[in-house]
Amino acid sequence: MKRLFVGNLPSDATEASVSALFSEFGRVHSIEIVTDLFSGKCKGFGYIGMEGHEARAAIAKLSGMLYGGKPLRVNFEETSGRKGRRR
């Protein structure tokens, strides 16, 4: 399973709405929309778990597509290789 980073989400994006968008390309195994602690609104990004070939299809079709008036940024999650907090 691959983990995708999704950026430039509108503040009214929900797990259900983003899951519906990505489910066109295959089964969404996991979804995490990062929300503001106090308002509960989307902070503009999240993570999606999908199978590799389905994830690649989603990246090809959704990256740059307008969603909520903004072009989506969709790519594989980058791992920094460092553990813990930056000092």
Backbone as JSON Lines, residues from 0, in Angstrom:
{"i":0,"aa":"M","n":[0.85,-1.19,0.0],"ca":[0.0,0.0,0.0],"c":[0.89,1.24,0.0]}
{"i":1,"aa":"K","n":[0.49,2.23,-0.76],"ca":[1.21,3.5,-0.86],"c":[0.44,4.58,-0.13]}
{"i":2,"aa":"R","n":[1.18,5.54,0.41],"ca":[0.58,6.66,1.1],"c":[0.8,7.91,0.25]}
{"i":3,"aa":"L","n":[-0.3,8.59,-0.06],"ca":[-0.26,9.8,-0.87],"c":[-0.41,11.04,-0.01]}
{"i":4,"aa":"F","n":[0.31,12.09,-0.38],"ca":[0.12,13.4,0.22],"c":[-0.83,14.17,-0.69]}
{"i":5,"aa":"V","n":[-1.83,14.81,-0.09],"ca":[-2.78,15.63,-0.86],"c":[-2.74,17.03,-0.28]}
{"i":6,"aa":"G","n":[-2.34,17.98,-1.09],"ca":[-2.24,19.36,-0.63],"c":[-3.17,20.28,-1.38]}
{"i":7,"aa":"N","n":[-3.33,21.48,-0.81],"ca":[-4.16,22.53,-1.39],"c":[-5.65,22.19,-1.29]}
{"i":8,"aa":"L","n":[-6.03,21.47,-0.26],"ca":[-7.44,21.17,-0.04],"c":[-8.16,22.4,0.5]}
{"i":9,"aa":"P","n":[-9.42,22.6,0.15],"ca":[-10.18,23.73,0.7],"c":[-10.48,23.49,2.18]}
{"i":10,"aa":"S","n":[-10.76,24.54,2.91],"ca":[-10.99,24.43,4.35],"c":[-12.26,23.65,4.69]}
{"i":11,"aa":"D","n":[-13.18,23.51,3.73],"ca":[-14.4,22.76,3.99],"c":[-14.3,21.29,3.55]}
{"i":12,"aa":"A","n":[-13.11,20.85,3.18],"ca":[-12.92,19.45,2.77],"c":[-13.12,18.51,3.97]}
{"i":13,"aa":"T","n":[-13.76,17.37,3.7],"ca":[-14.0,16.37,4.74],"c":[-13.43,15.04,4.28]}
{"i":14,"aa":"E","n":[-13.3,14.1,5.22],"ca":[-12.83,12.77,4.86],"c":[-13.75,12.14,3.83]}
{"i":15,"aa":"A","n":[-15.05,12.34,3.98],"ca":[-16.02,11.76,3.06],"c":[-15.88,12.33,1.65]}
{"i":16,"aa":"S","n":[-15.73,13.65,1.54],"ca":[-15.64,14.26,0.21],"c":[-14.34,13.9,-0.49]}
{"i":17,"aa":"V","n":[-13.23,13.86,0.23],"ca":[-11.94,13.52,-0.37],"c":[-11.9,12.03,-0.71]}
{"i":18,"aa":"S","n":[-12.48,11.21,0.16],"ca":[-12.54,9.77,-0.1],"c":[-13.34,9.49,-1.37]}
{"i":19,"aa":"A","n":[-14.45,10.19,-1.55],"ca":[-15.27,10.02,-2.75],"c":[-14.5,10.39,-4.01]}
{"i":20,"aa":"L","n":[-13.68,11.42,-3.92],"ca":[-12.88,11.85,-5.06],"c":[-11.85,10.79,-5.44]}
{"i":21,"aa":"F","n":[-11.17,10.22,-4.44],"ca":[-10.11,9.25,-4.71],"c":[-10.65,7.85,-4.99]}
{"i":22,"aa":"S","n":[-11.84,7.54,-4.53],"ca":[-12.39,6.2,-4.73],"c":[-12.71,5.91,-6.2]}
{"i":23,"aa":"E","n":[-12.73,6.93,-7.04],"ca":[-12.91,6.73,-8.47],"c":[-11.76,5.92,-9.07]}
{"i":24,"aa":"F","n":[-10.62,5.92,-8.39],"ca":[-9.42,5.26,-8.91],"c":[-9.1,3.95,-8.21]}
{"i":25,"aa":"G","n":[-9.89,3.58,-7.22],"ca":[-9.68,2.33,-6.5],"c":[-10.09,2.47,-5.04]}
{"i":26,"aa":"R","n":[-9.8,1.42,-4.31],"ca":[-10.2,1.37,-2.9],"c":[-9.3,2.27,-2.05]}
{"i":27,"aa":"V","n":[-9.92,3.13,-1.25],"ca":[-9.2,3.98,-0.31],"c":[-9.08,3.19,0.99]}
{"i":28,"aa":"H","n":[-7.85,2.78,1.32],"ca":[-7.63,1.97,2.52],"c":[-7.63,2.82,3.79]}
{"i":29,"aa":"S","n":[-7.07,4.02,3.68],"ca":[-7.04,4.91,4.84],"c":[-7.08,6.35,4.37]}
{"i":30,"aa":"I","n":[-7.57,7.21,5.24],"ca":[-7.62,8.64,4.93],"c":[-7.44,9.42,6.22]}
{"i":31,"aa":"E","n":[-6.64,10.47,6.14],"ca":[-6.4,11.34,7.29],"c":[-6.36,12.77,6.76]}
{"i":32,"aa":"I","n":[-7.37,13.54,7.1],"ca":[-7.41,14.95,6.74],"c":[-6.96,15.72,7.99]}
{"i":33,"aa":"V","n":[-5.92,16.52,7.85],"ca":[-5.38,17.25,8.99],"c":[-6.28,18.46,9.24]}
{"i":34,"aa":"T","n":[-6.79,18.54,10.48],"ca":[-7.74,19.6,10.82],"c":[-7.19,20.49,11.93]}
{"i":35,"aa":"D","n":[-7.69,21.71,11.98],"ca":[-7.35,22.64,13.04],"c":[-7.98,22.15,14.34]}
{"i":36,"aa":"L","n":[-7.22,22.2,15.41],"ca":[-7.66,21.69,16.69],"c":[-8.89,22.44,17.22]}
{"i":37,"aa":"F","n":[-8.94,23.73,17.0],"ca":[-10.02,24.53,17.57],"c":[-11.24,24.67,16.66]}
{"i":38,"aa":"S","n":[-11.01,24.92,15.38],"ca":[-12.14,25.13,14.47],"c":[-12.66,23.83,13.87]}
{"i":39,"aa":"G","n":[-11.81,22.81,13.79],"ca":[-12.2,21.55,13.18],"c":[-12.17,21.57,11.66]}
{"i":40,"aa":"K","n":[-11.74,22.7,11.08],"ca":[-11.68,22.82,9.62],"c":[-10.37,22.25,9.09]}
{"i":41,"aa":"C","n":[-10.41,21.86,7.84],"ca":[-9.24,21.29,7.17],"c":[-8.12,22.33,7.1]}
{"i":42,"aa":"K","n":[-6.9,21.89,7.39],"ca":[-5.74,22.78,7.31],"c":[-5.16,22.86,5.9]}
{"i":43,"aa":"G","n":[-5.77,22.15,4.96],"ca":[-5.34,22.25,3.58],"c":[-4.57,21.05,3.06]}
{"i":44,"aa":"F","n":[-4.39,20.03,3.92],"ca":[-3.68,18.85,3.43],"c":[-4.12,17.61,4.18]}
{"i":45,"aa":"G","n":[-3.74,16.46,3.61],"ca":[-4.09,15.19,4.23],"c":[-3.31,14.06,3.57]}
{"i":46,"aa":"Y","n":[-3.63,12.84,3.98],"ca":[-2.93,11.66,3.51],"c":[-3.95,10.57,3.15]}
{"i":47,"aa":"I","n":[-3.68,9.88,2.06],"ca":[-4.56,8.83,1.55],"c":[-3.73,7.56,1.39]}
{"i":48,"aa":"G","n":[-4.27,6.43,1.8],"ca":[-3.62,5.14,1.59],"c":[-4.35,4.36,0.51]}
{"i":49,"aa":"M","n":[-3.61,3.97,-0.55],"ca":[-4.18,3.22,-1.67],"c":[-3.14,2.22,-2.18]}
{"i":50,"aa":"E","n":[-3.59,1.27,-2.97],"ca":[-2.68,0.33,-3.62],"c":[-1.84,1.09,-4.65]}
{"i":51,"aa":"G","n":[-0.64,0.58,-4.96],"ca":[0.32,1.28,-5.81],"c":[-0.2,1.7,-7.16]}
{"i":52,"aa":"H","n":[-0.77,0.77,-7.94],"ca":[-1.22,1.12,-9.29],"c":[-2.41,2.08,-9.24]}
{"i":53,"aa":"E","n":[-3.26,1.94,-8.23],"ca":[-4.4,2.85,-8.08],"c":[-3.91,4.24,-7.66]}
{"i":54,"aa":"A","n":[-2.91,4.27,-6.8],"ca":[-2.34,5.55,-6.35],"c":[-1.71,6.3,-7.51]}
{"i":55,"aa":"R","n":[-0.99,5.58,-8.37],"ca":[-0.37,6.22,-9.53],"c":[-1.44,6.79,-10.48]}
{"i":56,"aa":"A","n":[-2.53,6.08,-10.65],"ca":[-3.63,6.57,-11.5],"c":[-4.25,7.83,-10.89]}
{"i":57,"aa":"A","n":[-4.42,7.85,-9.57],"ca":[-4.98,9.02,-8.89],"c":[-4.06,10.22,-9.03]}
{"i":58,"aa":"I","n":[-2.76,10.01,-8.89],"ca":[-1.8,11.1,-9.06],"c":[-1.88,11.67,-10.47]}
{"i":59,"aa":"A","n":[-1.91,10.78,-11.46],"ca":[-1.93,11.21,-12.86],"c":[-3.17,12.04,-13.19]}
{"i":60,"aa":"K","n":[-4.32,11.68,-12.64],"ca":[-5.57,12.36,-12.99],"c":[-5.88,13.55,-12.09]}
{"i":61,"aa":"L","n":[-5.52,13.48,-10.79],"ca":[-5.96,14.5,-9.85],"c":[-4.96,15.62,-9.61]}
{"i":62,"aa":"S","n":[-3.68,15.37,-9.82],"ca":[-2.68,16.4,-9.58],"c":[-2.9,17.57,-10.54]}
{"i":63,"aa":"G","n":[-3.12,18.75,-9.99],"ca":[-3.39,19.94,-10.79],"c":[-4.86,20.2,-11.06]}
{"i":64,"aa":"M","n":[-5.73,19.21,-10.77],"ca":[-7.16,19.38,-10.99],"c":[-7.73,20.4,-9.99]}
{"i":65,"aa":"L","n":[-8.62,21.25,-10.45],"ca":[-9.25,22.22,-9.54],"c":[-10.25,21.5,-8.63]}
{"i":66,"aa":"Y","n":[-10.09,21.75,-7.34],"ca":[-10.98,21.18,-6.33],"c":[-11.23,22.27,-5.3]}
{"i":67,"aa":"G","n":[-12.46,22.72,-5.22],"ca":[-12.77,23.82,-4.31],"c":[-12.11,25.13,-4.75]}
{"i":68,"aa":"G","n":[-11.87,25.27,-6.05],"ca":[-11.29,26.49,-6.57],"c":[-9.77,26.54,-6.54]}
{"i":69,"aa":"K","n":[-9.13,25.47,-6.07],"ca":[-7.67,25.43,-5.98],"c":[-7.14,24.2,-6.72]}
{"i":70,"aa":"P","n":[-5.95,24.32,-7.32],"ca":[-5.37,23.13,-7.96],"c":[-4.79,22.18,-6.92]}
{"i":71,"aa":"L","n":[-5.21,20.93,-6.96],"ca":[-4.74,19.94,-6.0],"c":[-3.27,19.6,-6.23]}
{"i":72,"aa":"R","n":[-2.58,19.31,-5.16],"ca":[-1.22,18.76,-5.21],"c":[-1.32,17.34,-4.7]}
{"i":73,"aa":"V","n":[-1.04,16.37,-5.55],"ca":[-1.13,14.95,-5.18],"c":[0.17,14.28,-5.59]}
{"i":74,"aa":"N","n":[0.85,13.66,-4.62],"ca":[2.06,12.91,-4.9],"c":[2.31,11.91,-3.79]}
{"i":75,"aa":"F","n":[3.28,11.04,-4.0],"ca":[3.61,10.07,-2.96],"c":[4.19,10.81,-1.77]}
{"i":76,"aa":"E","n":[3.88,10.34,-0.57],"ca":[4.4,10.95,0.65],"c":[5.92,10.83,0.65]}
{"i":77,"aa":"E","n":[6.58,11.91,0.97],"ca":[8.03,11.9,1.06],"c":[8.44,11.65,2.5]}
{"i":78,"aa":"T","n":[9.35,10.72,2.69],"ca":[9.86,10.47,4.03],"c":[11.21,11.14,4.15]}
{"i":79,"aa":"S","n":[11.41,11.85,5.23],"ca":[12.64,12.62,5.4],"c":[13.81,11.75,5.82]}
{"i":80,"aa":"G","n":[13.53,10.57,6.38],"ca":[14.61,9.71,6.83],"c":[15.07,10.04,8.24]}
{"i":81,"aa":"R","n":[14.57,11.16,8.79],"ca":[14.93,11.54,10.15],"c":[13.77,11.25,11.08]}
{"i":82,"aa":"K","n":[14.08,10.79,12.23],"ca":[13.04,10.51,13.23],"c":[13.05,11.62,14.27]}
{"i":83,"aa":"G","n":[11.89,11.92,14.79],"ca":[11.81,12.9,15.88],"c":[11.7,14.32,15.38]}
{"i":84,"aa":"R","n":[11.75,15.22,16.33],"ca":[11.58,16.64,16.03],"c":[12.87,17.29,15.59]}
{"i":85,"aa":"R","n":[12.73,18.34,14.87],"ca":[13.88,19.11,14.42],"c":[14.39,19.94,15.58]}
{"i":86,"aa":"R","n":[15.68,20.07,15.71],"ca":[16.24,20.85,16.83],"c":[17.01,22.04,16.34]}
